[in-house]
Amino acid sequence: MPPESACRRTGRGVPRDRWRFEREAWREGFARVAGVDEAGRGPLAGPVVAAAVILPPEFDPDGIEDSKSLSEAQRERAFERIRAGALAVGIGVAGRDDIDRLNILEASRRAMADAVRALSPAADFCLLDGLPIPGFAAPHRALPGGDALSVSISAASIVAKVTRDGLMRELDTRYPGYGFARNKGYGTPEHLQALERLGPCPEHRLTFAPCARLLARKSLPLEPLSPGRQRLLSGAASENLVRAFLRGQGLTVLESNYRSRFGEIDVVALDGDTVCFVEVRSRRTGSQVGAAESVDARKRERIVRAARAWLQERECEAPCRFDVVEVEWRGRTGRVRQFLKDCFTASGEDVF
């Protein structure tokens, strides 16, 4: 059963059982209960990120609170403890296109459903922060304010927040000037001034009022995308999703879109002391070509040579591996379908 530290005192001195709702689900026969929450519904830019977390009954919840009540350093420490102690963690991401097309509520719900589907082992039952969701991916109970009531939902809120903050820091390097690393896409005075000065970038939510008003006032055209531009944005969306997924798996993302004269590496990540060179492959539902098969010998050779260049530039002698992550797209909604570790090896002339 959960340890005594699961009980916290309310303002009136009454013990607050942080495991109450998980315990009720366990008694009903649900062995794996996931807490589910999201981060990023309010910002003007960037994705909304959802997390699903299954904790074992013996997990110590000390320091696992609603992410909004913790400092950044506290969240980072809690994130590491959750990653180390959870039975499973799943991540779901809805990008700007999904948010503008569906609305933020529906995009958030889809991200939460994708996070639950990403759990391995799968959840038997979910505790959701907020209101019930018709047709959700799993049996669930909705708890308004659940991130302050349930340890599992608190853990999910921390994982979602830390993962999204990492994505926003990366977007800050891709789209400098908006202060994404500091404001995380929220409408701070700094951000609003930059939006007025620079106009929206590809990560801004054009249906949100400040962006929509700017477009209307300046009569900025929204031209149809060319097929090439559509492929470019689809690839960027897949890479955003994969970076969030890798963080959810406990890896540290070191770099994205590394380019050398030999080729390109989509994502470079660290798994323990192993450097992972990750190839991101996108496919549409129903495609007959698998992720591993789509990386042919010529592509593998370019990846290996680019990886060798990356290691040599940094004088890095760490062990390495080559992974492939497949993102499947249904319409404009993507999910990680396969994570293939050590998908291929360097051989022959390409041995490091």
Number of C-alpha atoms within 10 A of each C-alpha: 9 18 13 11 13 20 17 15 10 10 8 6 8 10 12 15 19 23 19 16 19 25 18 11 19 16 10 9 11 16 17 21 26 32 30 34 31 28 25 22 17 12 18 26 28 27 31 28 31 32 34 36 36 32 26 17 18 11 18 18 26 14 16 29 25 21 24 15 11 15 10 15 9 15 24 17 14 23 24 12 17 26 19 11 15 16 19 24 29 29 34 30 34 29 25 24 22 22 22 15 14 13 15 22 11 15 25 27 21 23 28 28 24 24 30 30 21 22 19 12 13 18 23 17 23 27 27 27 24 15 12 14 14 7 8 14 18 16 12 19 18 15 18 13 14 23 27 20 20 28 31 33 34 27 35 36 33 31 34 31 26 21 24 24 23 18 23 22 18 19 21 19 12 11 14 13 14 25 20 24 17 15 18 24 27 19 16 16 10 15 21 18 13 16 20 13 11 11 16 21 14 12 17 22 27 22 17 17 11 17 20 13 13 16 17 10 9 10 9 11 8 7 6 8 10 9 9 9 11 12 13 11 15 17 17 15 22 25 23 21 24 27 27 24 25 21 22 25 15 17 19 18 20 12 15 17 12 14 14 16 9 14 17 20 22 21 22 23 20 19 16 10 9 14 23 25 25 28 25 24 22 23 19 14 12 9 8 8 10 13 22 17 8 13 18 9 11 9 13 18 19 18 24 26 21 21 30 19 17 19 15 12 9 8 9 11 11 10 10 21 18 21 20 23 24 21 26 22 18 12 8 14 19 26 24 24 16 15 18 16 14 14 17 16 15 18 10 7 8 13 10 15
